[in-house]
Amino acid sequence: MRKQFFALCLAALLCAEASARQQQRPAQPQPQPRQSQPQPPAAGQQQRRPVPQASIGLSDLGIEIAPEPRLFAVMAALDAAGWDPTPEGQKPSVFRETLRRDLSGLDPHLRERLRGFYQRYQLKGQGVTPAEQAARYVSLAYVLGPPPAFEAPARAEDLPAGVLDVLDFAPLLREFYQKTAMEGRLPGYLRMHRAAGDEMREQVIAMARDVLSYLNTRPELSFMERVRAPATTPSDDKKKKEQRPQTTLRERERRFRIVPDLLAAPGAINFRVVGDDYSAVVPAGTDPRWSEVRRAYLQFVFDPLVARYASDVAARRADVKTLLDRERERGGRDITPDVFLTVARSLVAAADARMDELVRLRVLQLDTAGRLQAAKDAAGRDAAAKESREREQALKDSTTEQLAEAYERGAVLSFYFAEQLRGLEGSGFDISNFISAMMADLKVERELQRPGEYAAAVARVREARKKAAVESAREGEGREGPADERRAALTKSLTDVEDLLRVKNYEEAETRLLALREQHREEPRVYLALGRASSLAAEGAFDENLQAERLNRALAHYRQALLLASPETDRQLVARAHLASGRILAHLERREEALKEFDAVLSALAQGDRLYQEALAEKRKLTAQQ
């Protein structure tokens, strides 16, 4: 819940954090050029402004959300081959069950050949995850031609890593596509994927807006490429010898594509760059604001900037290679010899870590302010302040560990760029103006000292993590029993219902929920889910009477959830039911009743809670309409 609050408030919190920092520190003289602090752009230097927040949309951000038919076909064939990412002891997702039911009549001989191929080229060794098993097939999907031919590329060493191992899966895929009549089924499957993509649309916009607000920039959605063009053929041989090659400018578009994948391993995000297309393949239910999706979008933003200042990066090639060689000697992983890729990776890691830290610090400030206000005496205030300092140190250690992880994976400028970005936060200047100065100010001797400096903080974080895991395991010992198993089964069933709601299969969702209600007559979560299903179904109703009927049914479910819930143990559930009821009542123009529902949320939660902020916004909107 806290992560959702973080993401929703990121843009505002970044500004608040910068403002608070300026108020807490005495005014500092402007640093001189060639120091570690980035300098403001000189007169006439480019200073682009971010996309206006009020009118921002996916096209402004260079983003498309859409399924990829080739990927779906590959993943469906892979499932038929026996690949299954379902965690042990759990049921497959609703969509996977649907697909398997549809394809239950698959030719047994073909299924056996698919299974044989998968087992023959399966990654061996302990600890190999289902996501790692599937990664090569995801890459394969992006080098194949469109269905139904799925034309495979010629064998070459420059194919993406691992694709050569599974390239011969293409003929089996082609046969699978034909024998399952997939062409006729595909539109329905893709429609469900598009519905899953629609579910994350607002979160995607929020993620990209947060990135661009932090960097104070716009994404580069096209670039001009010089292309050689043949000169006009002369009329005689002498002129032909004198002619020189000509070049023309050609504009190429760049796009960041988010590809929902309902067959992906849970939590596994695959990022692929093919030409000018950056594709993030994400499982259903992924929050793009706090995942690899944000880091992928940061790369989409930074890559053209690194290319623009290629000469500045190339000028420091020897120094960056020195850092890479040293880290390779220390046993670093994924070390690339590509200096430009190293710079881009380091910028991404630094921005990602700084964005996380700013939000978490601000949330800590809000939490501390609330505790100080609630303290009854000086001892209580001292205790709150002491705990806040300890939490702040732990938070900063966590950021250090995050940067250290990136450093050891070859992003050897991650600490340096994090310091540089800290100096730019709140300046209002476009990050693109500072790439050149950052590269010029790099001091290799300083960066070689980083591993020795971060070792203690990393050790503290990993020890705290280990201790927390031990305590969690100790607390969980002996707790399992029939009641816990029944509750776990209910949780899984409700998760399946969420999957159905995500792909807008409201009829099946309601059918399952009504069956659950028969088994769990006094479970508030079931009634909350029933209310959500009726409310979402109302959104898709064009008939006003049908819409009103569904909304009133949703209200009844939410009220039942409130009757069965405990305000002490189900506080968030109660708040969600009140908030959802208030929104429905506001839509039905029952203003006074809606205000009471929003007030119930405000009186039950702390100001820093996401649901509190949403209820406050709804109440202000309602009162502004008077």
Residue pairs with C-beta under 8 A, 6 or more apart in sequence:
1 572
1 609
1 610
2 363
3 287
3 289
3 290
4 287
4 610
5 363
5 608
5 609
5 610
5 613
6 13
6 289
6 290
6 359
6 360
6 363
7 203
7 206
7 207
7 210
7 287
7 289
7 290
8 206
8 610
8 613
9 359
9 362
9 610
9 613
10 206
10 210
10 213
10 214
10 289
10 355
10 359
11 53
11 209
11 210
11 213
13 358
13 359
13 362
13 363
14 210
14 213
14 214
14 355
14 358
14 359
14 425
14 426
15 426
16 362
17 358
17 361
17 362
17 425
17 426
18 425
18 426
19 426
20 362
20 365
21 426
22 426
31 37
31 39
33 39
33 437
34 440
34 441
35 441
36 419
36 420
36 423
36 441
37 420
37 423
38 420
38 423
38 424
38 427
38 434
38 437
38 438
39 434
39 437
40 427
40 429
41 47
41 429
41 430
41 433
41 434
45 433
46 430
46 432
46 433
47 429
47 430
47 433
48 217
48 218
48 430
48 432
49 216
49 218
49 430
50 212
50 213
50 216
50 217
50 218
51 60
51 61
51 209
51 212
51 218
53 209
53 213
56 205
56 209
57 205
58 64
58 65
58 201
58 204
58 205
61 205
61 208
61 209
61 212
61 219
61 256
62 219
62 221
62 254
62 255
62 256
62 300
63 204
63 205
63 208
63 255
63 256
63 257
63 258
63 297
64 255
64 256
64 257
64 258
65 197
65 198
65 200
65 201
65 204
65 257
65 258
65 260
66 194
66 197
66 257
66 258
66 259
67 190
67 193
67 194
67 197
67 259
67 260
67 261
68 141
68 142
68 257
68 259
68 279
68 281
69 146
69 147
69 186
69 190
70 141
70 142
70 144
70 146
70 147
70 150
71 138
71 141
71 142
71 259
71 261
71 281
72 186
72 189
72 190
72 193
72 261
72 263
73 141
73 147
73 150
73 173
73 176
73 177
73 182
73 186
74 137
74 138
74 140
74 141
74 144
74 169
74 173
75 134
75 137
75 138
75 141
75 261
75 263
75 264
76 99
76 103
76 176
76 180
76 182
76 189
76 263
77 114
77 169
77 172
77 173
77 176
77 177
78 118
78 134
78 137
78 263
79 96
79 99
79 100
79 263
80 103
80 106
80 111
80 114
80 176
81 111
81 114
81 115
81 117
81 118
82 114
82 115
82 118
82 119
83 118
83 130
83 133
83 134
84 92
84 130
85 130
85 131
85 134
85 264
85 265
85 266
85 268
86 92
86 93
86 96
87 266
90 492
91 97
91 492
91 496
92 100
93 262
93 284
93 496
93 499
94 496
94 499
94 500
94 508
95 192
95 262
95 263
95 284
95 499
95 503
96 262
96 263
99 189
99 263
102 185
103 180
106 176
106 179
106 180
107 179
110 172
110 175
110 176
110 179
113 172
114 172
114 176
117 168
117 169
117 172
121 165
121 166
122 133
123 132
123 133
129 265
129 268
130 265
130 268
131 264
131 265
131 267
131 268
131 270
134 264
134 265
134 268
134 270
135 162
135 270
136 161
136 162
136 163
136 165
136 166
137 166
137 169
138 270
138 272
138 281
139 160
139 161
139 162
139 163
139 272
140 163
140 166
140 167
140 169
140 170
142 160
142 272
142 274
142 279
143 152
143 153
143 159
143 160
143 163
143 274
144 150
144 151
144 152
144 153
144 170
144 173
145 151
145 152
147 177
147 182
147 183
147 186
148 174
148 177
148 178
148 183
149 174
150 170
150 173
150 174
150 177
151 170
152 167
152 170
153 159
153 167
155 164
155 167
159 167
160 272
176 182
177 183
192 262
192 503
192 504
192 505
193 260
193 261
193 262
193 503
194 260
195 502
195 503
195 504
196 260
196 262
196 284
196 502
196 503
197 258
197 260
199 284
199 502
200 258
200 260
200 282
200 286
200 287
200 288
203 287
203 288
203 289
204 258
204 288
204 293
206 289
207 288
207 289
207 293
207 294
207 297
208 219
208 297
210 289
210 294
210 355
211 294
211 297
211 298
211 301
211 351
211 355
212 218
212 219
212 301
214 351
214 354
214 355
214 425
215 301
215 351
215 430
215 431
216 427
216 428
216 429
216 430
216 431
217 301
217 430
217 431
217 432
219 254
219 256
219 300
219 301
220 254
220 301
220 304
220 305
221 253
221 254
221 255
222 251
222 252
222 253
222 254
223 251
223 252
223 254
223 304
223 307
224 249
224 250
224 251
224 252
225 249
225 250
225 251
225 252
226 247
226 248
226 249
226 250
227 247
227 248
227 249
227 250
228 245
228 246
228 247
229 246
229 247
229 248
230 246
231 243
231 244
231 245
231 246
233 240
234 240
234 242
234 243
252 276
253 276
254 276
254 277
254 278
254 300
254 304
255 276
255 277
255 278
256 278
256 280
256 296
256 297
256 300
257 277
257 278
257 279
257 280
258 279
258 280
258 282
258 288
258 293
259 279
259 280
259 281
259 282
260 282
260 283
260 284
261 281
261 282
261 283
261 284
262 283
262 284
262 499
262 503
264 270
264 281
264 282
264 283
264 284
265 283
266 283
267 283
267 286
268 283
269 280
269 281
269 282
269 283
269 286
269 291
269 292
269 293
269 296
270 280
270 281
271 278
271 279
271 280
271 281
271 292
271 296
271 299
272 278
272 279
272 281
273 279
273 299
278 296
278 299
278 300
280 288
280 292
280 293
280 296
280 297
282 288
282 291
282 293
284 499
284 502
284 503
285 498
285 499
285 502
286 293
288 294
288 297
294 352
294 355
295 348
295 349
295 352
298 347
298 348
298 351
298 352
299 344
299 345
299 348
302 344
302 347
302 348
302 351
303 344
305 347
305 431
305 432
305 435
306 313
306 340
306 343
306 344
306 347
306 435
307 340
308 432
308 435
309 435
309 436
309 439
310 340
312 435
312 436
312 439
312 440
313 320
313 339
313 340
313 343
313 439
314 339
315 439
315 440
316 339
316 439
316 442
317 339
319 442
319 444
320 339
320 342
320 343
320 412
320 413
321 337
321 339
322 444
322 448
323 412
323 413
323 444
323 447
323 448
324 335
324 336
324 337
324 339
324 342
324 410
324 412
326 448
327 335
327 407
327 408
327 410
327 412
328 335
330 408
330 451
332 407
332 408
332 409
332 410
333 408
333 409
333 410
334 409
334 410
335 409
335 410
336 342
336 345
336 410
342 410
342 411
342 412
342 413
343 413
343 439
345 406
345 409
345 410
345 411
345 414
346 406
346 411
346 412
346 413
346 414
346 416
346 417
347 413
347 417
348 411
349 402
349 403
349 406
349 407
349 411
349 414
349 417
349 418
350 403
350 406
350 413
350 414
350 415
350 416
350 417
350 418
350 420
350 421
351 417
351 421
352 402
353 399
353 402
353 403
353 406
353 414
353 418
354 399
354 418
354 421
354 422
354 425
356 399
356 402
357 395
357 396
357 399
358 425
360 395
361 392
361 395
363 608
364 388
364 391
364 392
364 395
366 607
366 608
367 388
367 608
368 384
368 385
368 388
370 606
370 607
370 608
371 384
371 387
371 388
372 381
372 384
372 385
375 381
375 383
375 384
394 460
394 461
394 464
396 457
397 457
397 458
397 460
397 461
398 461
399 418
400 454
400 457
400 458
400 461
401 454
401 457
401 458
401 461
401 462
403 414
403 415
403 418
403 454
404 450
404 451
404 454
404 457
404 458
406 414
407 414
407 415
407 450
407 451
407 454
412 447
413 442
413 447
415 447
415 450
415 454
416 438
416 442
416 446
416 447
417 438
420 434
420 438
420 441
421 431
424 431
424 434
490 516
490 520
490 523
490 525
490 526
493 512
493 516
494 516
494 525
494 526
494 529
496 512
497 509
497 512
497 513
497 516
497 529
497 533
498 529
500 506
500 508
500 509
500 512
501 509
501 532
501 533
501 536
504 536
504 540
506 533
506 536
506 537
506 540
509 533
510 530
510 533
510 534
510 537
513 526
513 529
513 530
513 533
514 530
516 523
516 526
517 526
517 527
517 530
520 526
522 564
523 564
524 560
524 561
524 562
524 564
524 565
524 570
524 573
524 577
525 561
525 573
527 557
527 558
527 560
527 561
527 564
528 557
528 558
528 561
528 573
528 576
528 577
530 554
530 557
531 554
531 555
531 556
531 557
531 558
531 561
531 577
531 580
532 554
532 580
533 554
534 550
534 551
534 553
534 554
534 557
535 550
535 551
535 554
535 580
535 584
537 550
538 546
538 547
538 550
538 551
538 554
541 547
541 550
548 588
551 584
551 587
551 588
554 580
554 584
555 581
555 584
555 585
558 577
558 578
558 580
558 581
558 584
559 577
559 581
561 573
561 577
562 574
562 577
562 578
565 573
565 574
565 577
567 574
567 604
571 604
571 605
572 611
574 600
574 604
575 600
575 601
575 604
575 605
575 609
575 611
575 612
575 615
576 611
578 597
578 598
578 600
578 601
578 604
578 615
579 597
579 598
579 601
579 611
579 614
579 615
579 618
581 597
582 594
582 595
582 596
582 597
582 598
582 601
582 615
582 618
583 594
583 618
585 591
585 593
585 594
585 597
586 594
586 618
586 621
586 622
591 622
594 618
594 622
595 619
595 622
595 623
598 615
598 616
598 618
598 619
598 622
599 619
601 611
601 612
601 614
601 615
602 612
602 615
602 616
602 619
605 611
605 612
605 615
606 612
607 613
